Amino acid sequence: MDKQTLTRSLTTHVDGASFINGCQLAKYLKMSRNAIPDLLQGLEYIESGRSRKYFIPDVAGRLMEVRK
């Protein structure tokens, strides 16, 4: 899987949005929400109420880095 395919898949998972929060990412990856902050550490985010929204291409890039 390449970054572009992963970006499309994440965008589809959040119904076409450009941003994803930690809980949505945990559901997508079928991981515990406790593991997500370590994965997203260092990425830029937007505070949105009680959650942090991350730009999907940035998240996809991080997932590709971790995978290697």
Residue, then its C-alpha position, 0 to 999 in steps of 0.5 A: m500500500d502506498k501513501q496515496t492509497l492510504t490517504r484515500s482509504l482514511t478519507t473514505h473512513v471519515d466520510g470525505a473529511s480532510f482531518i481525522n481524530g485519534c479515536q477515528l484513527a484507532k477504529y481504522l487501525k483496530m488499535s487501542r486509543n492508548a497507542i494512538p498518541d505515541l503514533l501521532q506525536g510530533l504531527e501538527y493538529i487543530e484543536s476541535g472541542r475536546s479532540r485534536k484533528y490531524f491532516i490525513p496526508d500527514v497521518a498517512g505519511r507517519l503510518m508509512e514511516v512507522r511501517k518501514 
